[in-house]
Amino acid sequence: MANILIIGAGGVGSVVAHKCAEAAKKTGVFEKITLAARTLSRCEKAAQNVQARLGVSVGTARVNANNMQDLYSLIHAVKADIVCNVALPYQNLHIMDACLACGAHYIDTANYEPEDTAKFEYKWQWKYAGRFRKAGLTSLLGSGFDPGVTNVFAAWVMKHKLDEVHVLDIIDCNDGDHGRPFATNFNPEINIREVTARGRYWERGEWVKTDPLAWSMEYDFPDGIGRKKCFLLYHEELESLVTHLQGLRRARFWMTFSENYLNHLKVLGNVGMTGTTPVRFEGRDIVPVRFLAALLPDPASLGPVTRGKTCIGNLMRGLKDGQEKNVYIYNTCDHEACFAEVGAQAVSYTTGVPAMIGTKLIAEGTWRRPGVWNMEQFDPDPFMHDLATYGLPWQCVDAA
Ligand SMILES: NC(=O)c1ccc[n+]([C@@H]2O[C@H](COP(=O)([O-])OP(=O)(O)OC[C@H]3O[C@@H](n4cnc5c(N)ncnc54)[C@H](OP(=O)(O)O)[C@@H]3O)[C@@H](O)[C@H]2O)c1
């Protein structure tokens, strides 16, 4: 029985709290759940929802994860065995340091990114491997959907469907409509930094760079979604997958965007509103993308108004018994069904469920191994089993 501290009470944090409560009821794996962020009222609102829906009590606390003393005091006070970090990627290293100092396991859903540069890489977190190993603690990186489930999908296909993989395309479709002129489905600052960065894919042992949103393709999604235009982006799971999947010749990541989203983004970019460099305005420094984020709808507020589905999966080509084989492994998730179940839209849901499952597998000891790990480095089977149990059933089909 583990004592878990969730840091971050946005769209994702609220789903993690719900799903931990569900797992606590089903299996007793979590003895105590605490939800913390800087704004206590958001934690309290989420905790009240969990109590009302599941009858499970979630403790709340205020914490500024940029402040080490704050983190130490809270982890000690709640006696956390595992810290699930679903705040912003800027806080990852602080929270990892605090876990090491307090003897807690660590898990997150997005890799570290310095606040002043839109650049994410695993190198900063991979450097902690020796310290986590020495401390006998597990650090599990990127346990959301993408990264997260997409990594586990890749590992599962390699275990059960292919002997060799040559080509990997991760394709993320959000066919949801929130009816707002412009909004992002998760933290606006992180989302816009990701989408406006240069694209990058891996081919024959090298990274190839593309201009932002310069490459696109059409993909025919299942479950009634149909053909959608997808754009090549750089996404963090590519870095770990090309490191851990032997034999890969090409790895790419694609995401769908509506014309409306792209038009808004283009105009905002043209006028400098997506910039990350501070601008002096009326005597103070303002980071344009952060100011923009303050104007945009809170992703958590999109839950009640979002209709449609998400569909995220891996298209993988390789060899099985000497024959060429293509497989497509995916999950489809309905925004309205997620809202009915936990009060959040599908992007928060598809991130929060795997964050809970990673935490649960560490708590149970199934995925507990001292060091710093990416998701594809563990046995995928228990994770895949829990995905189906906790709301994200998946399909694997032969593809053309
Ligand atoms: N892997 C995936 O598939 C995937 C998909 C979507 C999102 N994500 C990641 O999930 C995370 C959460 O996303 P979200 O949509 O829930 O974001 P969000 O709605 O903006 O929520 C972020 C939460 O973090 C808290 N926070 C921010 N700075 C903090 C600090 N210094 N100390 C303590 N708490 C802090 C915020 O509350 P206060 O401001 O009140 O502190 C808020 O509760 C992000 O890192 C995002 O990149 C991963």
PDBQT file of the ligand as one rigid body, heavy atoms in Angstrom, charges set to zero:
ROOT
HETATM    1  N1  LIG A 501       2.506  12.762 -22.115  1.00  0.00    +0.000 N 
HETATM    2  C1  LIG A 501       1.358  13.251 -22.510  1.00  0.00    +0.000 C 
HETATM    3  O1  LIG A 501       0.626  12.566 -23.240  1.00  0.00    +0.000 OA
HETATM    4  C2  LIG A 501       0.889  14.596 -22.057  1.00  0.00    +0.000 A 
HETATM    5  C3  LIG A 501      -0.266  15.140 -22.635  1.00  0.00    +0.000 A 
HETATM    6  C4  LIG A 501      -0.769  16.329 -22.141  1.00  0.00    +0.000 A 
HETATM    7  C5  LIG A 501      -0.102  16.990 -21.092  1.00  0.00    +0.000 A 
HETATM    8  N2  LIG A 501       1.051  16.452 -20.585  1.00  0.00    +0.000 N 
HETATM    9  C6  LIG A 501       1.765  17.134 -19.482  1.00  0.00    +0.000 C 
HETATM   10  O2  LIG A 501       0.947  17.103 -18.312  1.00  0.00    +0.000 OA
HETATM   11  C7  LIG A 501       1.283  18.193 -17.478  1.00  0.00    +0.000 C 
HETATM   12  C8  LIG A 501       0.012  18.843 -16.951  1.00  0.00    +0.000 C 
HETATM   13  O3  LIG A 501      -0.788  19.291 -18.031  1.00  0.00    +0.000 OA
HETATM   14  P1  LIG A 501      -2.193  20.056 -17.754  1.00  0.00    +0.000 P 
HETATM   15  O4  LIG A 501      -2.902  20.143 -19.030  1.00  0.00    +0.000 OA
HETATM   16  O5  LIG A 501      -2.833  19.452 -16.556  1.00  0.00    +0.000 OA
HETATM   17  O6  LIG A 501      -1.645  21.496 -17.380  1.00  0.00    +0.000 OA
HETATM   18  P2  LIG A 501      -2.400  22.649 -16.583  1.00  0.00    +0.000 P 
HETATM   19  O7  LIG A 501      -3.882  22.478 -16.700  1.00  0.00    +0.000 OA
HETATM   20  O8  LIG A 501      -1.741  23.915 -16.964  1.00  0.00    +0.000 OA
HETATM   21  O9  LIG A 501      -2.033  22.305 -15.057  1.00  0.00    +0.000 OA
HETATM   22  C9  LIG A 501      -0.735  22.436 -14.547  1.00  0.00    +0.000 C 
HETATM   23  C10 LIG A 501      -0.816  22.314 -13.022  1.00  0.00    +0.000 C 
HETATM   24  O10 LIG A 501       0.502  22.443 -12.507  1.00  0.00    +0.000 OA
HETATM   25  C11 LIG A 501       0.472  23.397 -11.444  1.00  0.00    +0.000 C 
HETATM   26  N3  LIG A 501       1.755  24.094 -11.369  1.00  0.00    +0.000 N 
HETATM   27  C12 LIG A 501       2.351  24.873 -12.315  1.00  0.00    +0.000 A 
HETATM   28  N4  LIG A 501       3.492  25.374 -11.829  1.00  0.00    +0.000 NA
HETATM   29  C13 LIG A 501       3.625  24.879 -10.561  1.00  0.00    +0.000 A 
HETATM   30  C14 LIG A 501       4.590  25.034  -9.547  1.00  0.00    +0.000 A 
HETATM   31  N5  LIG A 501       5.660  25.836  -9.697  1.00  0.00    +0.000 N 
HETATM   32  N6  LIG A 501       4.406  24.382  -8.387  1.00  0.00    +0.000 NA
HETATM   33  C15 LIG A 501       3.317  23.579  -8.188  1.00  0.00    +0.000 A 
HETATM   34  N7  LIG A 501       2.377  23.397  -9.104  1.00  0.00    +0.000 NA
HETATM   35  C16 LIG A 501       2.531  24.049 -10.277  1.00  0.00    +0.000 A 
HETATM   36  C17 LIG A 501      -0.659  24.352 -11.844  1.00  0.00    +0.000 C 
HETATM   37  O11 LIG A 501      -1.274  24.994 -10.753  1.00  0.00    +0.000 OA
HETATM   38  P3  LIG A 501      -0.754  26.328 -10.059  1.00  0.00    +0.000 P 
HETATM   39  O12 LIG A 501      -0.415  27.288 -11.176  1.00  0.00    +0.000 OA
HETATM   40  O13 LIG A 501      -1.874  26.731  -9.182  1.00  0.00    +0.000 OA
HETATM   41  O14 LIG A 501       0.439  25.898  -9.274  1.00  0.00    +0.000 OA
HETATM   42  C18 LIG A 501      -1.689  23.357 -12.370  1.00  0.00    +0.000 C 
HETATM   43  O15 LIG A 501      -2.393  22.787 -11.302  1.00  0.00    +0.000 OA
HETATM   44  C19 LIG A 501       2.168  19.126 -18.327  1.00  0.00    +0.000 C 
HETATM   45  O16 LIG A 501       3.499  18.921 -17.941  1.00  0.00    +0.000 OA
HETATM   46  C20 LIG A 501       1.978  18.622 -19.736  1.00  0.00    +0.000 C 
HETATM   47  O17 LIG A 501       3.122  18.827 -20.539  1.00  0.00    +0.000 OA
HETATM   48  C21 LIG A 501       1.546  15.262 -21.026  1.00  0.00    +0.000 A 
ENDROOT
TORSDOF 0
